[in-house]
Amino acid sequence: MSKFTDLAGDLLWTFEIPPTAAGTALEQPGLILPKNALITSARWVPGAAVTANVTNFATISLRNRGAAGAGAVQPATPRSYASGNSVANVAESLALSSTATDLQPAAGDVLTVSIAHSGTGLAIPAGLLQVALRWR
């Protein structure tokens, strides 16, 4: 009998992100990896339009917190709302790290999405962060 971890090709994991008020930090756990993996893409989909603000903005990051919860690896470039607006329900691809090991979470690692604010911050609507990975 086949197991889930025997599946081949890219598997999609979707992290639901709740709406976040300006200035309110968030770290949303999304996945505990059951097996070593390779991250092949990451996309952010805001549920409402977001207008950038160069002074008071928010940054959305995919993080690998490791098995102990203290890791700081960012497999994809964070989405900063210091520049560049978002359109409601339109997926935006995040650039993957150029460091190969950043894209190789291990079994037991925890992937999270965090929202940090600068200045007084910027309200972020509910949305989805979708990560594609394959087992290695």
Phi, psi and omega per residue, in radians:
M1 nan 2.315 3.125
S2 -1.290 2.617 3.070
K3 -1.930 2.809 3.114
F4 -0.964 -0.705 -3.090
T5 -1.307 -0.004 3.061
D6 -1.606 -0.126 -3.119
L7 -1.104 2.482 3.137
A8 -1.861 2.890 3.122
G9 1.443 -3.096 -3.128
D10 -1.310 2.314 3.061
L11 -1.933 2.391 -3.094
L12 -1.750 2.288 3.074
W13 -2.092 2.295 -3.108
T14 -2.010 2.186 3.107
F15 -1.743 2.097 3.064
E16 -1.443 2.228 -3.120
I17 -1.937 2.142 3.127
P18 -1.298 2.791 3.061
P19 -1.068 2.525 -3.066
T20 -2.259 2.206 -3.134
A21 -1.235 2.687 3.088
A22 -0.952 2.285 3.099
G23 1.472 -0.078 -3.127
T24 -1.723 2.003 3.133
A25 -1.294 2.671 -3.133
L26 -2.514 2.451 2.916
E27 -2.348 1.982 -3.041
Q28 -1.892 1.917 3.058
P29 -1.126 2.488 -3.105
G30 -2.212 -0.539 -3.011
L31 -2.819 2.355 2.914
I32 -1.829 2.089 -3.065
L33 -1.244 2.187 3.123
P34 -1.412 -0.185 -3.025
K35 -2.762 2.742 3.045
N36 -0.987 2.475 -3.054
A37 -2.463 2.946 3.018
L38 -2.180 2.140 3.095
I39 -1.403 2.184 -3.084
T40 -1.901 -0.309 3.038
S41 -2.923 2.825 3.060
A42 -2.553 2.365 -3.138
R43 -2.393 2.482 3.095
W44 -1.917 2.332 3.101
V45 -2.238 1.810 3.103
P46 -1.359 2.487 -3.141
G47 -1.377 -0.147 3.096
A48 -2.596 2.837 3.118
A49 -1.116 2.559 3.083
V50 -2.228 2.237 3.101
T51 -1.789 2.144 -3.099
A52 -1.115 2.712 3.093
N53 -2.519 2.055 -3.038
V54 -1.157 -0.411 -3.104
T55 -1.716 -0.837 -3.101
N56 -2.007 1.738 -3.027
F57 -2.406 3.071 3.103
A58 -2.246 2.697 3.111
T59 -2.241 2.275 3.139
I60 -1.874 2.210 -3.063
S61 -2.264 2.459 2.928
L62 -1.586 2.285 -3.103
R63 -2.279 2.591 2.968
N64 -1.852 1.868 -3.094
R65 -1.502 0.023 -3.135
G66 1.215 -3.121 -3.128
A67 -1.320 -0.448 -3.105
A68 -1.609 -0.070 3.083
G69 1.465 0.083 -3.062
A70 -1.954 0.059 -3.104
G71 -1.155 2.680 -3.114
A72 -2.163 0.175 -3.105
V73 -1.141 2.376 3.065
Q74 -2.033 1.778 -3.114
P75 -1.151 -0.363 -3.136
A76 -2.313 2.662 3.085
T77 -1.111 2.256 3.139
P78 -1.056 2.619 3.062
R79 -1.569 1.935 -3.140
S80 -1.777 2.337 3.056
Y81 -1.686 0.484 2.961
A82 -1.317 -0.416 3.061
S83 -2.660 2.639 3.103
G84 1.471 2.033 3.119
N85 -1.460 2.888 3.032
S86 -2.120 2.593 3.090
V87 -1.778 2.434 -3.136
A88 -0.972 2.321 3.022
N89 1.082 0.451 3.070
V90 -1.990 2.126 -3.114
A91 -1.214 2.421 3.073
E92 -2.099 2.179 3.104
S93 -1.335 2.406 3.041
L94 -1.703 2.445 3.121
A95 -1.262 2.286 3.130
L96 -1.341 2.656 3.107
S97 -1.033 2.536 3.085
S98 -1.498 -0.047 3.086
T99 -1.604 1.968 -3.030
A100 -0.944 -0.724 -3.089
T101 -1.186 -0.405 3.079
D102 -1.128 -0.430 -3.078
L103 -1.672 0.152 -3.056
Q104 -2.138 1.230 3.098
P105 -1.151 2.625 -3.106
A106 -1.757 2.833 3.065
A107 -0.934 2.314 -3.135
G108 1.627 -0.269 3.095
D109 -1.160 2.607 3.119
V110 -1.913 2.153 3.047
L111 -1.675 2.369 3.136
T112 -2.304 2.897 2.959
V113 -2.068 2.288 3.114
S114 -2.126 2.604 3.053
I115 -2.151 2.107 3.104
A116 -2.041 2.696 -3.084
H117 -2.138 2.601 3.008
S118 -2.092 2.598 -3.055
G119 1.113 -2.383 3.086
T120 -1.517 -0.006 3.066
G121 1.513 -3.065 -3.116
L122 -2.539 2.315 3.105
A123 -1.144 2.363 3.123
I124 -2.018 2.221 -3.138
P125 -1.268 2.894 3.000
A126 -0.996 2.627 3.141
G127 -2.945 -2.997 3.136
L128 -2.235 2.454 2.937
L129 -2.021 2.086 -3.101
Q130 -1.858 2.237 3.133
V131 -2.054 2.270 3.045
A132 -1.790 2.319 3.109
L133 -2.525 2.809 3.035
R134 -2.309 2.601 3.136
W135 -1.191 2.573 3.057
R136 -2.299 nan nan
